[in-house]
Amino acid sequence: MLSKRLKKYFFCLAATLIVTGTWVKAQTGTTASATGHIIAEVITVYSATEMSQMNFGRFYPGPHGGEIILTPESTVSVMGSVYKEAGTQTAASFYVSGHAGTSFTITLPREPVVLNHVSSARTMSISDWVSNPGIEPAAGILQNGSQMVYVGATLKIGTLEDNPVGIYAGTFNITFDFN
């Protein structure tokens, strides 16, 4: 049995609903909205610029030829009968730039690179490429957005008959993969 008080409550509630025409319904179609934010950042372009050419300097092949080993620090070792004249020799150097803190990997030539005599068909070859920083994955890091990379290699020299007096020139490719 419903108590007298509860009956009175239901009666009042029903009367209010009938008089006002309002019925209780579950809310439907309610919406909420929010604003989302979008960010896009343009960063510095990654680039590499040759700052100095690789230069093995001046030398004489001697009767048996040999090798000149140029380190990334621009020091030279001579093997065989090659006579190295005093003078300048330099490792290649590259200025690498981009977004600060980005690491990169260096890829050096895997095959020998040929140097051509400027006025004959004679050639020399360069192999055993090395760099500082090294070629290990992510060995280079763009501290403050840049880093210098130095490259050395070994020049193979024949006899004077194989490699007559004159200038030998060529190019090589180096790749910087940014991580």
C-alpha positions in Angstrom: 0.0 0.0 0.0 1.1 3.3 -0.8 1.3 5.8 2.0 -0.9 8.8 2.0 2.0 11.1 1.6 3.5 9.2 -1.4 0.0 9.2 -3.1 -0.2 12.9 -2.7 3.3 13.3 -4.2 2.4 11.3 -7.3 -0.8 13.2 -7.7 0.9 16.6 -7.5 3.6 15.4 -10.0 1.0 14.1 -12.5 -1.1 17.3 -12.2 2.0 19.5 -12.8 2.9 17.5 -15.9 -0.6 17.6 -17.3 -1.0 21.3 -16.7 2.3 22.4 -18.1 2.3 19.8 -21.0 5.7 18.7 -20.1 6.6 15.1 -20.1 9.9 13.7 -18.9 12.0 12.5 -21.7 15.6 11.2 -21.9 17.9 13.8 -23.4 18.7 13.1 -27.0 20.7 15.0 -29.5 22.9 16.8 -27.0 26.2 18.0 -28.4 29.4 19.3 -27.1 32.2 20.9 -29.1 35.8 21.8 -28.5 38.5 23.5 -30.5 41.5 21.5 -31.6 44.9 23.1 -32.3 47.2 22.3 -35.2 50.9 22.8 -35.3 53.3 22.6 -38.3 57.0 23.5 -38.1 59.1 24.3 -41.1 62.7 23.3 -40.3 66.0 24.1 -41.9 66.8 22.3 -45.1 69.5 19.7 -44.7 72.5 20.5 -46.9 76.1 19.6 -47.4 78.7 21.9 -49.0 82.3 21.0 -50.0 84.6 23.4 -48.1 87.9 22.0 -49.3 88.9 19.6 -52.0 90.8 16.4 -51.4 94.4 17.2 -52.3 97.2 14.6 -52.2 99.8 17.2 -53.0 102.9 16.9 -55.1 104.9 13.7 -55.4 107.2 11.6 -57.6 106.2 7.9 -58.3 109.7 6.4 -58.1 110.6 3.2 -59.9 107.9 1.0 -58.4 105.0 3.4 -57.5 103.1 2.9 -54.3 100.5 4.7 -52.2 99.8 8.0 -50.5 97.4 7.6 -47.5 95.6 10.8 -46.6 93.8 10.7 -43.3 90.7 12.8 -42.4 93.0 14.9 -40.3 95.1 15.7 -43.4 98.2 13.7 -42.3 100.0 11.7 -45.0 101.8 8.3 -45.0 103.7 7.2 -48.1 104.2 3.6 -49.1 106.4 2.1 -51.8 108.9 4.1 -53.9 106.8 7.3 -53.9 108.7 10.4 -52.9 106.4 13.1 -51.4 107.4 16.6 -51.9 106.9 19.1 -49.1 103.8 21.1 -49.5 100.1 21.1 -48.8 97.9 18.1 -48.7 94.3 18.3 -47.4 91.5 16.0 -46.7 88.2 16.9 -48.3 85.9 18.7 -45.9 82.1 19.2 -46.0 79.9 21.6 -44.0 76.8 19.7 -43.1 73.8 21.7 -41.8 70.2 21.3 -40.8 67.9 20.9 -37.8 69.9 21.1 -34.5 70.4 17.7 -32.8 69.7 15.6 -35.9 72.0 12.7 -36.4 73.2 11.5 -39.8 75.1 8.6 -41.4 77.8 9.0 -44.0 78.1 6.9 -47.1 81.5 6.9 -48.8 82.4 5.4 -52.2 82.5 1.6 -52.1 84.4 1.2 -55.3 87.7 2.9 -56.3 87.3 6.3 -57.9 89.4 7.1 -61.0 91.5 10.2 -61.4 92.2 11.1 -65.0 95.4 12.8 -66.3 94.2 16.1 -67.7 96.1 15.7 -71.0 96.5 11.9 -71.6 94.5 8.7 -71.1 96.5 7.7 -68.0 94.7 7.2 -64.7 95.2 6.7 -60.9 92.7 5.3 -58.5 91.6 6.2 -55.0 90.1 3.7 -52.5 90.0 2.9 -48.8 87.8 5.9 -48.0 87.6 7.1 -44.3 85.8 9.9 -42.6 85.6 11.8 -39.4 83.0 11.3 -38.0 83.0 7.7 -39.1 80.5 5.8 -41.2 78.8 4.1 -38.3 75.0 4.7 -38.2 74.1 8.1 -36.7 77.8 8.9 -36.1 77.3 12.5 -37.1 75.2 14.9 -35.0 74.3 18.4 -36.0 75.3 20.2 -32.8 73.8 23.7 -33.0 72.6 22.8 -36.5 75.9 22.0 -38.2 79.0 19.8 -38.3 82.2 19.6 -40.3 82.9 16.2 -41.9 86.5 15.3 -43.1 87.3 12.7 -45.7 90.5 10.9 -46.5 91.5 8.0 -48.8 94.4 6.1 -50.3 95.8 7.1 -53.7 97.3 4.2 -55.7 100.2 5.3 -57.8 101.9 3.4 -60.6 105.4 4.0 -62.1 106.3 7.2 -63.9 105.5 5.3 -67.2 102.1 4.5 -65.8 101.5 7.9 -64.3 103.4 10.6 -66.3 104.0 14.1 -64.9 100.9 16.3 -64.8 97.7 16.9 -62.9 95.2 14.2 -62.3 91.6 15.1 -61.4 88.3 13.4 -60.6 85.2 13.6 -58.5 83.5 11.4 -55.8 80.1 11.2 -54.2 79.4 11.3 -50.5 75.9 10.9 -49.1 74.6 12.2 -45.8 71.5 10.3 -44.6 69.7 12.3 -41.9 67.9 10.2 -39.2 
